[in-house]
């Protein structure tokens, strides 16, 4: 699912249906970028921030090593920030503003930098996740980015072809980890995940990564506002035959449906489609194992590794 697979695309809005085509991807096969105007604009923001950071650091008479030490980063990471190759976290931006006496000249970039860390096609979805009072997630092949451990993220991103450069991998990992704030946000949103057994059994990254991922799922599944259910492969009936999707509900009552596949992604807002998707998810939940049995299933799978 969205960002869970590491998929990238450019977005085109038609009526109330937003369709994403991979042909205009964040990284094209030529490795030069092939980016849309929106992509280039986002990179321009990152570059401009980096130049501001460097100017303020030099003005303060501080070497990269010293700034890195005070922010908890290496000198090479500071160089990556300044050169626009890596996006710092909101906390790092705020701390750098204080350390360099910038008086808000860096923190003014925080919101734009946070958006820029996601591929253009996913920025809208990332915003919706932050506004959601309810998320209904059905995963079939790869676990959603909200559930992934850092090691699992790196293993999945390493499978991408063409191969992603290391700076892009670091940016994607940072962005996915930031999304997981949804689990500690207050008021707590209601979060439901139905996971196909095949997604749980695939050993992305090897046994150690697989074990750590299952342990994380058990921890997340123990939260009061989270339900994780497993859809056994042996189930004869499964309303999820059309594939993975996510239903997002906001406090204003509006729903959105996000879907992603090999060739395209889409964000739907039509009431008929969102209502049907929510109903379909309800059927899928009823066909899957109950949450307590699902946790037991994952514990047994973990014990078999």
N, C-alpha and C positions, 0 to 999 in steps of 0.2 A: 504494500500500500504506500501511500504518499510518503516520500522520503524514507520510508522503511526499506525500499528496495534500492534507493540511491538513484532512481530514475530522474532524468532532467528533460525539460522541454520548454518551449515558448508558448504563450497562451494567446488565444484569439477568442474574443467574446462575440457570440452571435445570439441576438435576442437575450434571453435569460439563461442561455446555456453557454458555459465557457468551455471551449474545446482546446486541448493542448496537443500539439503535434510534435513528435520527436525529430522531425526533419530539420527544425530550426533550434537545435539543442544548445545547451549551455557550453558543452565542449563538442565540437564537430570532429569528424574523423581526421581532418587535416591537422589537428592539434593547434591551429592558429586561433581558434575561438569560434569563428563563424557566428558571432553573437548578435542578438537583436539589439535595436537601439536602446531598449530598456535595460538589457544586460550591460551594455557599454556605459549607460548612465550610472548604474549601480557600481561598476568598477571605478568610474570617475569619482564617486563619492568616497570610496575606500582610499583611492590615491590621494585625494585632497586632504582627507583626515591624516593620512600618513605624513604628508608634507607639513601639516600644522603641528603634528606631534614632534617631528624632527626640529622644526624651527623653534618651538618652545623649549625643547631639551637643550639645544645649542645655546639659546639665550640664557638658560639657567646655568650654563657652564658644566653640564653633567654628561658624562660618558654613557654609552649604551649599557655597559656592565653595571654601573651604579644604578641607573634607572631600572634595569632588569632586576637587580637585587632587591630594590625597594618595592617592586610590584610583584615579585615572585616569578619572574621569567628569566630566561637566558638572554645574553646579549644578542644572539642570533634571532631570537623571537622578536626582540625590540626592532631589529633590523627589518624583519619581515613585516611588522606593523608599519614602519616608516616607509617601506617600499611598496605598500599596498598589496602585498602577497598574502597577508593573513589578517583576519579581523579579530580584534581584542574583545573580550567580554564586556558587558556594560559595567561590571564591577571594576575591571581593569581601567576602563576609560575614566570612571569617576575617581579612582585612586590616583591615576596619572595627572588628572586635573589639579588635585590637591598637592601632590608632590612637586609639580612644576609651577605651582602658583599661577595657574592659567585663568583662574577666576571665571570659569564657565566657558572658556573658549574651546575646550575639548568636550565637555558634557553636552553642549548644544548639538553635537553630532550623534549622540547615543541612539536615538530612535531610528535615524536613517541608516546607521551602521548595523543595527539589529536586523532591519529589513534586508539589507544587502547580503547578509550571511546566507540567505536562502536562494536557491535558483529562482528566477523570476516567476516561473509557473507555480511555485509553491508558496510565494509570499502571501497570497490571499488566504490559502488554507492555514498557514501558520497564524495569521491574524484571527481567523475564526476559532482556532483551537484555544486561543487566549480568552475569547469571549464566550466560549461554550459553557452552558450549564449542564449539558449532557452530550456524551460522545458514545456512539454505538459503532464498534469496529469489528469487521469480519475479515480475517486473514486466512489466506489459503496456501501460500508458498513460502513467503518470508515474513517474519514477525514485523509488526508496525514499529516505526522508529521510537514511539513512546515507550515501548517495552524493551528495547534492545540495550544490552550492556555495551560498554565502550569497546570491548574486545570483539563482540559480535558485529558491531558497526564496522570496525576495521576489516573484519573477515569478509563481510558482504561487499564493502566498497572495493576490496582487493579483487573481487571477481569481475568487476566492470571491464568491458572491452569496448572501445579502446581504453587502455590503462589510464587511470587518473594520476596526475602528479601529486607529490606528497603534500604540497601546500593546499591543494583542493581537498584532499582527504582530511587534513587537519581542520579545515574550515567546516566541512560537512559534519565531522564528529562533534565539534564545538556546538554547531547549530542544533543537532539532534539532542545532545545532552541538555541544552537550554530549554528545549520543548518539554522535557520531563518535569519541569516546574509545575506542570498541570496537576501532578500528584500531591503537591504540598500547598497548592493555592487555597485561599479561603475567601469567600465561601467555597466549600469543596464541590466541584462538579460531580455528576454521576457518570461513572465510566464503566462501560461494559465491553468485553472483548470475547469473541468466539474464535477459537483457533483450530484450524484443521490439524488433525493428528500428524499429517505429513510435515507441516511447518515446525512442529515440535520435535520431530525425529531427525530432521536434516542437520547433520553435524557441521554446520558452517564453522570453519576455523579449527576443527579438530575436537577431540574429546574434552579437553580442558575448557575451551570456550563454550562448548555445548553444556557442560556441567554448570558453569557459572551462569549461563543464561537461564537454565531451568531453576537454579536457586533464586535468581532475581524474580522470575515469574511467581514463585511461591511467596516471596516477600510482598510483591505488589498485590497479589491475590488476597493477601491477608488484610489489606486496608479496608476500612468500613465502607468507603465510597466506591470500591472497585469490585467488579465481578468478572472472573475469568472462567470461561467454559471451554471444554474440549469437544470437538466434533470427531468422533471415532471414524476411522476409514471404513470400518465394517458396516456403518449405517446404510441401510437400504434406501432411506429417504433423506434428502438433503435439499432444502430450498435455495441453497447457495450455489446451485449448479452454474449460474452465470458469472461467478467469480467474486473477488474481494471488493468491498466498498466500505465507506464510512458515512454515517449520518451524524450531522452536527446540529444541535439545537441551541439557539440563543435565548436569553431571558425575555426578549420581545416576542417569543413564540415562533419566530421564523426558523425554518429548517433548510439545510443544505445537504446535498449528497455528493461525495467525492469518490470518483472511480479512476482506476489506473490500470493500463494493460500495456502490452508490448508496443503497440503502435500509437496510442493516444491516451490523454487524461482528460477528465471533464469535471466541472463543478456545476451541479444542477440546482436551480432554485424554484422550478415550477412546482406549485403546491401538489398537483396530482402525482408527479414523480417522487417528490420527497415523502408524501404520505404512503405511497406504495412501498418505497424502500424501507421505511420504518416498520410497516406491517410485515414485509418480507423478513426483516431482521428478527421480529418477534417470533415468526415461525421457525427460523433457524435456531434461535435460542431454545425453543421448546423441543427441538429435535436433538440438540446437543446434550451432553452430560450435565447434570446440575452442578453448581459451582463447587460444592463440597466433594462430590465424586470426581470432579475435574482436578481439584488439588491433589486428591489421592492418586489419580492417574499420573500426574506429573511427578509426584513423590516416588511412585514405583518406577517410572522411566528414569529418574535421577539415580535411584538405587541400582539400576541395571547397568549403569555406565562404569 
